[in-house]
Amino acid sequence: MGKLLNEASKHYGESIIKNYSIKLTNELGKGYTFTALTRMKNFCVLIQKVATVSQQLTYGHYIELLPIQNIDAIKYYIMIVEKQNLSIR
């Protein structure tokens, strides 16, 4: 979903996410808010930059990392979470 949203927003702008949010919520129910879809899109962008997705990190871990702009800082935090087996909390 994130990859599709990322590609669509490149061609149609960020308003496409709002449109998809309304459509998916009507068709499928809760869980497709603008914020949730934006996070899915940003997650897709992040994993392309980080290259490998750690199997030890949850989606919640990555949501916490999304606001960080520095890729080296993100990689550092991923390494710390893996080494110390840290939960999202």
HTML snippet that shows the backbone in 3Dmol.js (N, CA, C, O; Angstrom):
<script src="https://3Dmol.org/build/3Dmol-min.js"></script>
<div id="view" style="width:600px;height:400px;position:relative"></div>
<script>
const pdb = `
ATOM      1  N   MET A   1       0.832  -1.173   0.000  1.00  0.00           N
ATOM      2  CA  MET A   1       0.000   0.000   0.000  1.00  0.00           C
ATOM      3  C   MET A   1       0.884   1.247   0.000  1.00  0.00           C
ATOM      4  O   MET A   1       0.627   2.193  -0.744  1.00  0.00           O
ATOM      5  N   GLY A   2       1.925   1.247   0.834  1.00  0.00           N
ATOM      6  CA  GLY A   2       2.806   2.407   0.919  1.00  0.00           C
ATOM      7  C   GLY A   2       3.478   2.727  -0.404  1.00  0.00           C
ATOM      8  O   GLY A   2       3.626   3.890  -0.779  1.00  0.00           O
ATOM      9  N   LYS A   3       3.887   1.666  -1.111  1.00  0.00           N
ATOM     10  CA  LYS A   3       4.549   1.868  -2.403  1.00  0.00           C
ATOM     11  C   LYS A   3       3.582   2.483  -3.408  1.00  0.00           C
ATOM     12  O   LYS A   3       3.951   3.393  -4.150  1.00  0.00           O
ATOM     13  N   LEU A   4       2.355   1.992  -3.434  1.00  0.00           N
ATOM     14  CA  LEU A   4       1.350   2.539  -4.349  1.00  0.00           C
ATOM     15  C   LEU A   4       1.047   3.997  -4.032  1.00  0.00           C
ATOM     16  O   LEU A   4       0.925   4.822  -4.937  1.00  0.00           O
ATOM     17  N   LEU A   5       0.927   4.310  -2.749  1.00  0.00           N
ATOM     18  CA  LEU A   5       0.659   5.690  -2.341  1.00  0.00           C
ATOM     19  C   LEU A   5       1.828   6.606  -2.687  1.00  0.00           C
ATOM     20  O   LEU A   5       1.629   7.748  -3.100  1.00  0.00           O
ATOM     21  N   ASN A   6       3.032   6.106  -2.519  1.00  0.00           N
ATOM     22  CA  ASN A   6       4.217   6.893  -2.834  1.00  0.00           C
ATOM     23  C   ASN A   6       4.250   7.231  -4.328  1.00  0.00           C
ATOM     24  O   ASN A   6       4.500   8.375  -4.708  1.00  0.00           O
ATOM     25  N   GLU A   7       3.997   6.235  -5.160  1.00  0.00           N
ATOM     26  CA  GLU A   7       3.989   6.465  -6.609  1.00  0.00           C
ATOM     27  C   GLU A   7       2.856   7.407  -7.021  1.00  0.00           C
ATOM     28  O   GLU A   7       3.059   8.315  -7.826  1.00  0.00           O
ATOM     29  N   ALA A   8       1.660   7.183  -6.461  1.00  0.00           N
ATOM     30  CA  ALA A   8       0.510   8.021  -6.811  1.00  0.00           C
ATOM     31  C   ALA A   8       0.731   9.470  -6.400  1.00  0.00           C
ATOM     32  O   ALA A   8       0.368  10.391  -7.133  1.00  0.00           O
ATOM     33  N   SER A   9       1.329   9.674  -5.220  1.00  0.00           N
ATOM     34  CA  SER A   9       1.530  11.050  -4.757  1.00  0.00           C
ATOM     35  C   SER A   9       2.582  11.784  -5.592  1.00  0.00           C
ATOM     36  O   SER A   9       2.568  13.012  -5.673  1.00  0.00           O
ATOM     37  N   LYS A  10       3.490  11.033  -6.211  1.00  0.00           N
ATOM     38  CA  LYS A  10       4.464  11.667  -7.112  1.00  0.00           C
ATOM     39  C   LYS A  10       3.772  12.255  -8.333  1.00  0.00           C
ATOM     40  O   LYS A  10       4.161  13.312  -8.829  1.00  0.00           O
ATOM     41  N   HIS A  11       2.744  11.562  -8.812  1.00  0.00           N
ATOM     42  CA  HIS A  11       2.059  11.985 -10.036  1.00  0.00           C
ATOM     43  C   HIS A  11       0.891  12.937  -9.775  1.00  0.00           C
ATOM     44  O   HIS A  11       0.629  13.841 -10.568  1.00  0.00           O
ATOM     45  N   TYR A  12       0.191  12.725  -8.652  1.00  0.00           N
ATOM     46  CA  TYR A  12      -1.039  13.473  -8.411  1.00  0.00           C
ATOM     47  C   TYR A  12      -0.980  14.402  -7.200  1.00  0.00           C
ATOM     48  O   TYR A  12      -1.937  15.130  -6.935  1.00  0.00           O
ATOM     49  N   GLY A  13       0.115  14.386  -6.473  1.00  0.00           N
ATOM     50  CA  GLY A  13       0.248  15.237  -5.291  1.00  0.00           C
ATOM     51  C   GLY A  13      -0.295  14.554  -4.044  1.00  0.00           C
ATOM     52  O   GLY A  13      -0.878  13.472  -4.107  1.00  0.00           O
ATOM     53  N   GLU A  14      -0.091  15.207  -2.919  1.00  0.00           N
ATOM     54  CA  GLU A  14      -0.471  14.640  -1.628  1.00  0.00           C
ATOM     55  C   GLU A  14      -1.984  14.519  -1.442  1.00  0.00           C
ATOM     56  O   GLU A  14      -2.442  13.755  -0.592  1.00  0.00           O
ATOM     57  N   SER A  15      -2.758  15.261  -2.224  1.00  0.00           N
ATOM     58  CA  SER A  15      -4.213  15.197  -2.072  1.00  0.00           C
ATOM     59  C   SER A  15      -4.764  13.819  -2.426  1.00  0.00           C
ATOM     60  O   SER A  15      -5.864  13.463  -2.004  1.00  0.00           O
ATOM     61  N   ILE A  16      -4.009  13.046  -3.194  1.00  0.00           N
ATOM     62  CA  ILE A  16      -4.451  11.696  -3.561  1.00  0.00           C
ATOM     63  C   ILE A  16      -4.576  10.815  -2.323  1.00  0.00           C
ATOM     64  O   ILE A  16      -5.424   9.924  -2.274  1.00  0.00           O
ATOM     65  N   ILE A  17      -3.734  11.063  -1.326  1.00  0.00           N
ATOM     66  CA  ILE A  17      -3.789  10.271  -0.092  1.00  0.00           C
ATOM     67  C   ILE A  17      -5.104  10.536   0.631  1.00  0.00           C
ATOM     68  O   ILE A  17      -5.731   9.610   1.144  1.00  0.00           O
ATOM     69  N   LYS A  18      -5.516  11.782   0.672  1.00  0.00           N
ATOM     70  CA  LYS A  18      -6.793  12.117   1.305  1.00  0.00           C
ATOM     71  C   LYS A  18      -7.949  11.439   0.567  1.00  0.00           C
ATOM     72  O   LYS A  18      -8.867  10.910   1.193  1.00  0.00           O
ATOM     73  N   ASN A  19      -7.897  11.458  -0.752  1.00  0.00           N
ATOM     74  CA  ASN A  19      -8.948  10.814  -1.547  1.00  0.00           C
ATOM     75  C   ASN A  19      -8.990   9.306  -1.298  1.00  0.00           C
ATOM     76  O   ASN A  19     -10.065   8.729  -1.131  1.00  0.00           O
ATOM     77  N   TYR A  20      -7.822   8.674  -1.275  1.00  0.00           N
ATOM     78  CA  TYR A  20      -7.771   7.239  -0.994  1.00  0.00           C
ATOM     79  C   TYR A  20      -8.265   6.941   0.420  1.00  0.00           C
ATOM     80  O   TYR A  20      -8.926   5.927   0.646  1.00  0.00           O
ATOM     81  N   SER A  21      -7.953   7.801   1.350  1.00  0.00           N
ATOM     82  CA  SER A  21      -8.396   7.614   2.727  1.00  0.00           C
ATOM     83  C   SER A  21      -9.919   7.543   2.798  1.00  0.00           C
ATOM     84  O   SER A  21     -10.481   6.650   3.432  1.00  0.00           O
ATOM     85  N   ILE A  22     -10.563   8.475   2.154  1.00  0.00           N
ATOM     86  CA  ILE A  22     -12.033   8.506   2.147  1.00  0.00           C
ATOM     87  C   ILE A  22     -12.586   7.258   1.464  1.00  0.00           C
ATOM     88  O   ILE A  22     -13.502   6.617   1.979  1.00  0.00           O
ATOM     89  N   LYS A  23     -12.032   6.921   0.318  1.00  0.00           N
ATOM     90  CA  LYS A  23     -12.518   5.769  -0.445  1.00  0.00           C
ATOM     91  C   LYS A  23     -12.318   4.461   0.321  1.00  0.00           C
ATOM     92  O   LYS A  23     -13.244   3.656   0.423  1.00  0.00           O
ATOM     93  N   LEU A  24     -11.114   4.243   0.863  1.00  0.00           N
ATOM     94  CA  LEU A  24     -10.833   2.999   1.582  1.00  0.00           C
ATOM     95  C   LEU A  24     -11.641   2.889   2.867  1.00  0.00           C
ATOM     96  O   LEU A  24     -12.090   1.800   3.225  1.00  0.00           O
ATOM     97  N   THR A  25     -11.829   3.991   3.555  1.00  0.00           N
ATOM     98  CA  THR A  25     -12.632   3.975   4.780  1.00  0.00           C
ATOM     99  C   THR A  25     -14.074   3.606   4.455  1.00  0.00           C
ATOM    100  O   THR A  25     -14.692   2.828   5.182  1.00  0.00           O
ATOM    101  N   ASN A  26     -14.609   4.147   3.387  1.00  0.00           N
ATOM    102  CA  ASN A  26     -15.981   3.814   2.980  1.00  0.00           C
ATOM    103  C   ASN A  26     -16.110   2.353   2.575  1.00  0.00           C
ATOM    104  O   ASN A  26     -17.110   1.709   2.891  1.00  0.00           O
ATOM    105  N   GLU A  27     -15.105   1.825   1.876  1.00  0.00           N
ATOM    106  CA  GLU A  27     -15.173   0.458   1.371  1.00  0.00           C
ATOM    107  C   GLU A  27     -14.771  -0.593   2.400  1.00  0.00           C
ATOM    108  O   GLU A  27     -15.363  -1.671   2.451  1.00  0.00           O
ATOM    109  N   LEU A  28     -13.759  -0.281   3.227  1.00  0.00           N
ATOM    110  CA  LEU A  28     -13.180  -1.290   4.106  1.00  0.00           C
ATOM    111  C   LEU A  28     -13.346  -1.017   5.600  1.00  0.00           C
ATOM    112  O   LEU A  28     -13.114  -1.905   6.420  1.00  0.00           O
ATOM    113  N   GLY A  29     -13.740   0.190   5.956  1.00  0.00           N
ATOM    114  CA  GLY A  29     -13.917   0.526   7.365  1.00  0.00           C
ATOM    115  C   GLY A  29     -12.720   1.265   7.950  1.00  0.00           C
ATOM    116  O   GLY A  29     -11.920   1.859   7.228  1.00  0.00           O
ATOM    117  N   LYS A  30     -12.619   1.213   9.261  1.00  0.00           N
ATOM    118  CA  LYS A  30     -11.585   1.958   9.988  1.00  0.00           C
ATOM    119  C   LYS A  30     -10.171   1.511   9.621  1.00  0.00           C
ATOM    120  O   LYS A  30      -9.967   0.439   9.051  1.00  0.00           O
ATOM    121  N   GLY A  31      -9.211   2.352   9.959  1.00  0.00           N
ATOM    122  CA  GLY A  31      -7.809   2.018   9.780  1.00  0.00           C
ATOM    123  C   GLY A  31      -7.148   2.670   8.582  1.00  0.00           C
ATOM    124  O   GLY A  31      -5.949   2.497   8.365  1.00  0.00           O
ATOM    125  N   TYR A  32      -7.914   3.417   7.803  1.00  0.00           N
ATOM    126  CA  TYR A  32      -7.372   4.032   6.603  1.00  0.00           C
ATOM    127  C   TYR A  32      -7.478   5.550   6.660  1.00  0.00           C
ATOM    128  O   TYR A  32      -7.874   6.193   5.687  1.00  0.00           O
ATOM    129  N   THR A  33      -7.126   6.108   7.795  1.00  0.00           N
ATOM    130  CA  THR A  33      -7.145   7.548   7.956  1.00  0.00           C
ATOM    131  C   THR A  33      -6.026   8.177   7.128  1.00  0.00           C
ATOM    132  O   THR A  33      -5.104   7.490   6.690  1.00  0.00           O
ATOM    133  N   PHE A  34      -6.117   9.468   6.923  1.00  0.00           N
ATOM    134  CA  PHE A  34      -5.066  10.185   6.212  1.00  0.00           C
ATOM    135  C   PHE A  34      -3.717   9.969   6.894  1.00  0.00           C
ATOM    136  O   PHE A  34      -2.704   9.749   6.230  1.00  0.00           O
ATOM    137  N   THR A  35      -3.712  10.033   8.226  1.00  0.00           N
ATOM    138  CA  THR A  35      -2.469   9.849   8.983  1.00  0.00           C
ATOM    139  C   THR A  35      -1.908   8.445   8.781  1.00  0.00           C
ATOM    140  O   THR A  35      -0.706   8.285   8.567  1.00  0.00           O
ATOM    141  N   ALA A  36      -2.764   7.428   8.847  1.00  0.00           N
ATOM    142  CA  ALA A  36      -2.304   6.047   8.679  1.00  0.00           C
ATOM    143  C   ALA A  36      -1.731   5.821   7.283  1.00  0.00           C
ATOM    144  O   ALA A  36      -0.688   5.185   7.129  1.00  0.00           O
ATOM    145  N   LEU A  37      -2.411   6.342   6.274  1.00  0.00           N
ATOM    146  CA  LEU A  37      -1.921   6.175   4.899  1.00  0.00           C
ATOM    147  C   LEU A  37      -0.626   6.950   4.670  1.00  0.00           C
ATOM    148  O   LEU A  37       0.261   6.481   3.956  1.00  0.00           O
ATOM    149  N   THR A  38      -0.517   8.123   5.268  1.00  0.00           N
ATOM    150  CA  THR A  38       0.723   8.895   5.154  1.00  0.00           C
ATOM    151  C   THR A  38       1.870   8.143   5.803  1.00  0.00           C
ATOM    152  O   THR A  38       2.981   8.128   5.273  1.00  0.00           O
ATOM    153  N   ARG A  39       1.612   7.515   6.953  1.00  0.00           N
ATOM    154  CA  ARG A  39       2.662   6.709   7.608  1.00  0.00           C
ATOM    155  C   ARG A  39       3.066   5.533   6.738  1.00  0.00           C
ATOM    156  O   ARG A  39       4.250   5.208   6.653  1.00  0.00           O
ATOM    157  N   MET A  40       2.110   4.893   6.093  1.00  0.00           N
ATOM    158  CA  MET A  40       2.420   3.774   5.196  1.00  0.00           C
ATOM    159  C   MET A  40       3.329   4.239   4.062  1.00  0.00           C
ATOM    160  O   MET A  40       4.302   3.571   3.715  1.00  0.00           O
ATOM    161  N   LYS A  41       2.999   5.386   3.496  1.00  0.00           N
ATOM    162  CA  LYS A  41       3.804   5.945   2.406  1.00  0.00           C
ATOM    163  C   LYS A  41       5.209   6.280   2.901  1.00  0.00           C
ATOM    164  O   LYS A  41       6.199   5.949   2.248  1.00  0.00           O
ATOM    165  N   ASN A  42       5.292   6.937   4.053  1.00  0.00           N
ATOM    166  CA  ASN A  42       6.596   7.321   4.612  1.00  0.00           C
ATOM    167  C   ASN A  42       7.417   6.102   5.004  1.00  0.00           C
ATOM    168  O   ASN A  42       8.643   6.114   4.886  1.00  0.00           O
ATOM    169  N   PHE A  43       6.750   5.048   5.471  1.00  0.00           N
ATOM    170  CA  PHE A  43       7.439   3.804   5.803  1.00  0.00           C
ATOM    171  C   PHE A  43       8.090   3.224   4.554  1.00  0.00           C
ATOM    172  O   PHE A  43       9.232   2.767   4.599  1.00  0.00           O
ATOM    173  N   CYS A  44       7.379   3.243   3.462  1.00  0.00           N
ATOM    174  CA  CYS A  44       7.922   2.746   2.198  1.00  0.00           C
ATOM    175  C   CYS A  44       9.169   3.528   1.802  1.00  0.00           C
ATOM    176  O   CYS A  44      10.172   2.941   1.395  1.00  0.00           O
ATOM    177  N   VAL A  45       9.104   4.830   1.918  1.00  0.00           N
ATOM    178  CA  VAL A  45      10.254   5.683   1.581  1.00  0.00           C
ATOM    179  C   VAL A  45      11.430   5.373   2.513  1.00  0.00           C
ATOM    180  O   VAL A  45      12.574   5.288   2.069  1.00  0.00           O
ATOM    181  N   LEU A  46      11.143   5.207   3.797  1.00  0.00           N
ATOM    182  CA  LEU A  46      12.196   4.933   4.780  1.00  0.00           C
ATOM    183  C   LEU A  46      12.892   3.615   4.494  1.00  0.00           C
ATOM    184  O   LEU A  46      14.122   3.558   4.507  1.00  0.00           O
ATOM    185  N   ILE A  47      12.143   2.564   4.239  1.00  0.00           N
ATOM    186  CA  ILE A  47      12.804   1.272   4.032  1.00  0.00           C
ATOM    187  C   ILE A  47      13.619   1.247   2.746  1.00  0.00           C
ATOM    188  O   ILE A  47      14.559   0.461   2.626  1.00  0.00           O
ATOM    189  N   GLN A  48      13.270   2.094   1.786  1.00  0.00           N
ATOM    190  CA  GLN A  48      14.096   2.199   0.584  1.00  0.00           C
ATOM    191  C   GLN A  48      15.427   2.865   0.900  1.00  0.00           C
ATOM    192  O   GLN A  48      16.449   2.533   0.300  1.00  0.00           O
ATOM    193  N   LYS A  49      15.415   3.802   1.838  1.00  0.00           N
ATOM    194  CA  LYS A  49      16.652   4.506   2.218  1.00  0.00           C
ATOM    195  C   LYS A  49      17.527   3.647   3.117  1.00  0.00           C
ATOM    196  O   LYS A  49      18.752   3.681   3.002  1.00  0.00           O
ATOM    197  N   VAL A  50      16.912   2.875   4.013  1.00  0.00           N
ATOM    198  CA  VAL A  50      17.665   2.091   4.984  1.00  0.00           C
ATOM    199  C   VAL A  50      18.191   0.807   4.351  1.00  0.00           C
ATOM    200  O   VAL A  50      19.139   0.213   4.864  1.00  0.00           O
ATOM    201  N   ALA A  51      17.604   0.380   3.268  1.00  0.00           N
ATOM    202  CA  ALA A  51      18.009  -0.781   2.476  1.00  0.00           C
ATOM    203  C   ALA A  51      17.444  -2.088   3.031  1.00  0.00           C
ATOM    204  O   ALA A  51      16.706  -2.777   2.327  1.00  0.00           O
ATOM    205  N   THR A  52      17.764  -2.436   4.243  1.00  0.00           N
ATOM    206  CA  THR A  52      17.232  -3.691   4.782  1.00  0.00           C
ATOM    207  C   THR A  52      16.334  -3.385   5.965  1.00  0.00           C
ATOM    208  O   THR A  52      16.617  -2.494   6.766  1.00  0.00           O
ATOM    209  N   VAL A  53      15.269  -4.121   6.063  1.00  0.00           N
ATOM    210  CA  VAL A  53      14.352  -3.954   7.179  1.00  0.00           C
ATOM    211  C   VAL A  53      14.686  -5.031   8.200  1.00  0.00           C
ATOM    212  O   VAL A  53      14.704  -6.221   7.883  1.00  0.00           O
ATOM    213  N   SER A  54      14.947  -4.608   9.409  1.00  0.00           N
ATOM    214  CA  SER A  54      15.271  -5.552  10.463  1.00  0.00           C
ATOM    215  C   SER A  54      14.042  -6.372  10.835  1.00  0.00           C
ATOM    216  O   SER A  54      12.947  -5.830  10.990  1.00  0.00           O
ATOM    217  N   GLN A  55      14.228  -7.665  10.975  1.00  0.00           N
ATOM    218  CA  GLN A  55      13.139  -8.552  11.373  1.00  0.00           C
ATOM    219  C   GLN A  55      12.805  -8.387  12.851  1.00  0.00           C
ATOM    220  O   GLN A  55      11.730  -8.797  13.289  1.00  0.00           O
ATOM    221  N   GLN A  56      13.709  -7.794  13.621  1.00  0.00           N
ATOM    222  CA  GLN A  56      13.479  -7.614  15.052  1.00  0.00           C
ATOM    223  C   GLN A  56      12.658  -6.373  15.370  1.00  0.00           C
ATOM    224  O   GLN A  56      12.123  -6.253  16.472  1.00  0.00           O
ATOM    225  N   LEU A  57      12.551  -5.457  14.426  1.00  0.00           N
ATOM    226  CA  LEU A  57      11.786  -4.240  14.665  1.00  0.00           C
ATOM    227  C   LEU A  57      10.357  -4.407  14.174  1.00  0.00           C
ATOM    228  O   LEU A  57      10.107  -5.027  13.140  1.00  0.00           O
ATOM    229  N   THR A  58       9.436  -3.848  14.927  1.00  0.00           N
ATOM    230  CA  THR A  58       8.035  -3.890  14.538  1.00  0.00           C
ATOM    231  C   THR A  58       7.702  -2.640  13.716  1.00  0.00           C
ATOM    232  O   THR A  58       8.499  -1.708  13.607  1.00  0.00           O
ATOM    233  N   TYR A  59       6.510  -2.656  13.150  1.00  0.00           N
ATOM    234  CA  TYR A  59       6.041  -1.474  12.418  1.00  0.00           C
ATOM    235  C   TYR A  59       6.018  -0.271  13.360  1.00  0.00           C
ATOM    236  O   TYR A  59       6.314   0.850  12.947  1.00  0.00           O
ATOM    237  N   GLY A  60       5.665  -0.504  14.627  1.00  0.00           N
ATOM    238  CA  GLY A  60       5.650   0.568  15.620  1.00  0.00           C
ATOM    239  C   GLY A  60       7.013   1.203  15.818  1.00  0.00           C
ATOM    240  O   GLY A  60       7.115   2.418  15.989  1.00  0.00           O
ATOM    241  N   HIS A  61       8.070   0.382  15.795  1.00  0.00           N
ATOM    242  CA  HIS A  61       9.424   0.928  15.876  1.00  0.00           C
ATOM    243  C   HIS A  61       9.674   1.893  14.719  1.00  0.00           C
ATOM    244  O   HIS A  61      10.181   2.999  14.910  1.00  0.00           O
ATOM    245  N   TYR A  62       9.313   1.456  13.532  1.00  0.00           N
ATOM    246  CA  TYR A  62       9.560   2.277  12.354  1.00  0.00           C
ATOM    247  C   TYR A  62       8.726   3.554  12.353  1.00  0.00           C
ATOM    248  O   TYR A  62       9.179   4.590  11.868  1.00  0.00           O
ATOM    249  N   ILE A  63       7.520   3.486  12.888  1.00  0.00           N
ATOM    250  CA  ILE A  63       6.689   4.693  12.997  1.00  0.00           C
ATOM    251  C   ILE A  63       7.407   5.737  13.851  1.00  0.00           C
ATOM    252  O   ILE A  63       7.374   6.929  13.545  1.00  0.00           O
ATOM    253  N   GLU A  64       8.054   5.280  14.921  1.00  0.00           N
ATOM    254  CA  GLU A  64       8.802   6.197  15.782  1.00  0.00           C
ATOM    255  C   GLU A  64      10.015   6.790  15.059  1.00  0.00           C
ATOM    256  O   GLU A  64      10.436   7.905  15.366  1.00  0.00           O
ATOM    257  N   LEU A  65      10.570   6.054  14.109  1.00  0.00           N
ATOM    258  CA  LEU A  65      11.757   6.527  13.388  1.00  0.00           C
ATOM    259  C   LEU A  65      11.427   7.453  12.224  1.00  0.00           C
ATOM    260  O   LEU A  65      12.301   8.180  11.752  1.00  0.00           O
ATOM    261  N   LEU A  66      10.186   7.439  11.755  1.00  0.00           N
ATOM    262  CA  LEU A  66       9.815   8.235  10.580  1.00  0.00           C
ATOM    263  C   LEU A  66      10.145   9.724  10.679  1.00  0.00           C
ATOM    264  O   LEU A  66      10.594  10.299   9.688  1.00  0.00           O
ATOM    265  N   PRO A  67       9.945  10.374  11.824  1.00  0.00           N
ATOM    266  CA  PRO A  67      10.248  11.814  11.874  1.00  0.00           C
ATOM    267  C   PRO A  67      11.738  12.161  11.780  1.00  0.00           C
ATOM    268  O   PRO A  67      12.086  13.308  11.500  1.00  0.00           O
ATOM    269  N   ILE A  68      12.613  11.189  12.010  1.00  0.00           N
ATOM    270  CA  ILE A  68      14.052  11.450  11.984  1.00  0.00           C
ATOM    271  C   ILE A  68      14.512  11.591  10.541  1.00  0.00           C
ATOM    272  O   ILE A  68      14.259  10.710   9.719  1.00  0.00           O
ATOM    273  N   GLN A  69      15.179  12.685  10.230  1.00  0.00           N
ATOM    274  CA  GLN A  69      15.609  12.974   8.857  1.00  0.00           C
ATOM    275  C   GLN A  69      16.975  12.368   8.521  1.00  0.00           C
ATOM    276  O   GLN A  69      17.250  12.063   7.361  1.00  0.00           O
ATOM    277  N   ASN A  70      17.820  12.197   9.527  1.00  0.00           N
ATOM    278  CA  ASN A  70      19.184  11.725   9.309  1.00  0.00           C
ATOM    279  C   ASN A  70      19.201  10.194   9.207  1.00  0.00           C
ATOM    280  O   ASN A  70      18.901   9.507  10.183  1.00  0.00           O
ATOM    281  N   ILE A  71      19.549   9.663   8.040  1.00  0.00           N
ATOM    282  CA  ILE A  71      19.556   8.221   7.810  1.00  0.00           C
ATOM    283  C   ILE A  71      20.568   7.524   8.705  1.00  0.00           C
ATOM    284  O   ILE A  71      20.311   6.413   9.170  1.00  0.00           O
ATOM    285  N   ASP A  72      21.716   8.153   8.957  1.00  0.00           N
ATOM    286  CA  ASP A  72      22.711   7.553   9.843  1.00  0.00           C
ATOM    287  C   ASP A  72      22.161   7.405  11.262  1.00  0.00           C
ATOM    288  O   ASP A  72      22.433   6.410  11.935  1.00  0.00           O
ATOM    289  N   ALA A  73      21.389   8.389  11.714  1.00  0.00           N
ATOM    290  CA  ALA A  73      20.770   8.301  13.039  1.00  0.00           C
ATOM    291  C   ALA A  73      19.748   7.165  13.075  1.00  0.00           C
ATOM    292  O   ALA A  73      19.661   6.437  14.064  1.00  0.00           O
ATOM    293  N   ILE A  74      18.986   7.016  12.011  1.00  0.00           N
ATOM    294  CA  ILE A  74      18.012   5.929  11.944  1.00  0.00           C
ATOM    295  C   ILE A  74      18.717   4.580  12.010  1.00  0.00           C
ATOM    296  O   ILE A  74      18.302   3.693  12.756  1.00  0.00           O
ATOM    297  N   LYS A  75      19.771   4.428  11.240  1.00  0.00           N
ATOM    298  CA  LYS A  75      20.526   3.165  11.250  1.00  0.00           C
ATOM    299  C   LYS A  75      21.113   2.893  12.626  1.00  0.00           C
ATOM    300  O   LYS A  75      21.145   1.748  13.076  1.00  0.00           O
ATOM    301  N   TYR A  76      21.576   3.940  13.293  1.00  0.00           N
ATOM    302  CA  TYR A  76      22.119   3.786  14.647  1.00  0.00           C
ATOM    303  C   TYR A  76      21.048   3.270  15.607  1.00  0.00           C
ATOM    304  O   TYR A  76      21.292   2.329  16.362  1.00  0.00           O
ATOM    305  N   TYR A  77      19.869   3.878  15.579  1.00  0.00           N
ATOM    306  CA  TYR A  77      18.794   3.450  16.469  1.00  0.00           C
ATOM    307  C   TYR A  77      18.344   2.027  16.161  1.00  0.00           C
ATOM    308  O   TYR A  77      18.019   1.265  17.072  1.00  0.00           O
ATOM    309  N   ILE A  78      18.326   1.670  14.895  1.00  0.00           N
ATOM    310  CA  ILE A  78      17.973   0.293  14.523  1.00  0.00           C
ATOM    311  C   ILE A  78      18.993  -0.674  15.116  1.00  0.00           C
ATOM    312  O   ILE A  78      18.624  -1.718  15.656  1.00  0.00           O
ATOM    313  N   MET A  79      20.277  -0.326  15.015  1.00  0.00           N
ATOM    314  CA  MET A  79      21.330  -1.178  15.559  1.00  0.00           C
ATOM    315  C   MET A  79      21.182  -1.336  17.078  1.00  0.00           C
ATOM    316  O   MET A  79      21.330  -2.439  17.603  1.00  0.00           O
ATOM    317  N   ILE A  80      20.892  -0.242  17.778  1.00  0.00           N
ATOM    318  CA  ILE A  80      20.732  -0.295  19.233  1.00  0.00           C
ATOM    319  C   ILE A  80      19.541  -1.174  19.611  1.00  0.00           C
ATOM    320  O   ILE A  80      19.639  -1.986  20.531  1.00  0.00           O
ATOM    321  N   VAL A  81      18.425  -1.020  18.913  1.00  0.00           N
ATOM    322  CA  VAL A  81      17.233  -1.820  19.197  1.00  0.00           C
ATOM    323  C   VAL A  81      17.529  -3.297  18.980  1.00  0.00           C
ATOM    324  O   VAL A  81      17.113  -4.137  19.778  1.00  0.00           O
ATOM    325  N   GLU A  82      18.244  -3.619  17.906  1.00  0.00           N
ATOM    326  CA  GLU A  82      18.584  -5.013  17.623  1.00  0.00           C
ATOM    327  C   GLU A  82      19.512  -5.587  18.691  1.00  0.00           C
ATOM    328  O   GLU A  82      19.281  -6.689  19.190  1.00  0.00           O
ATOM    329  N   LYS A  83      20.561  -4.841  19.042  1.00  0.00           N
ATOM    330  CA  LYS A  83      21.538  -5.342  20.013  1.00  0.00           C
ATOM    331  C   LYS A  83      20.949  -5.521  21.405  1.00  0.00           C
ATOM    332  O   LYS A  83      21.256  -6.495  22.093  1.00  0.00           O
ATOM    333  N   GLN A  84      20.098  -4.576  21.823  1.00  0.00           N
ATOM    334  CA  GLN A  84      19.559  -4.613  23.180  1.00  0.00           C
ATOM    335  C   GLN A  84      18.156  -5.223  23.227  1.00  0.00           C
ATOM    336  O   GLN A  84      17.545  -5.297  24.294  1.00  0.00           O
ATOM    337  N   ASN A  85      17.647  -5.658  22.071  1.00  0.00           N
ATOM    338  CA  ASN A  85      16.319  -6.262  22.000  1.00  0.00           C
ATOM    339  C   ASN A  85      15.271  -5.403  22.676  1.00  0.00           C
ATOM    340  O   ASN A  85      14.508  -5.876  23.518  1.00  0.00           O
ATOM    341  N   LEU A  86      15.240  -4.124  22.295  1.00  0.00           N
ATOM    342  CA  LEU A  86      14.340  -3.163  22.916  1.00  0.00           C
ATOM    343  C   LEU A  86      12.937  -3.228  22.320  1.00  0.00           C
ATOM    344  O   LEU A  86      12.771  -3.406  21.114  1.00  0.00           O
ATOM    345  N   SER A  87      11.953  -3.085  23.163  1.00  0.00           N
ATOM    346  CA  SER A  87      10.575  -3.014  22.686  1.00  0.00           C
ATOM    347  C   SER A  87      10.286  -1.579  22.232  1.00  0.00           C
ATOM    348  O   SER A  87      11.127  -0.690  22.371  1.00  0.00           O
ATOM    349  N   ILE A  88       9.119  -1.376  21.703  1.00  0.00           N
ATOM    350  CA  ILE A  88       8.730  -0.049  21.236  1.00  0.00           C
ATOM    351  C   ILE A  88       8.715   0.951  22.388  1.00  0.00           C
ATOM    352  O   ILE A  88       9.008   2.128  22.178  1.00  0.00           O
ATOM    353  N   ARG A  89       8.393   0.524  23.554  1.00  0.00           N
ATOM    354  CA  ARG A  89       8.319   1.418  24.711  1.00  0.00           C
ATOM    355  C   ARG A  89       9.704   1.772  25.177  1.00  0.00           C
ATOM    356  O   ARG A  89       9.858   2.518  26.144  1.00  0.00           O
TER     357      ARG A  89
END
`;
const viewer = $3Dmol.createViewer("view");
viewer.addModel(pdb, "pdb");
viewer.setStyle({}, {cartoon: {color: "spectrum"}});
viewer.zoomTo();
viewer.render();
</script>
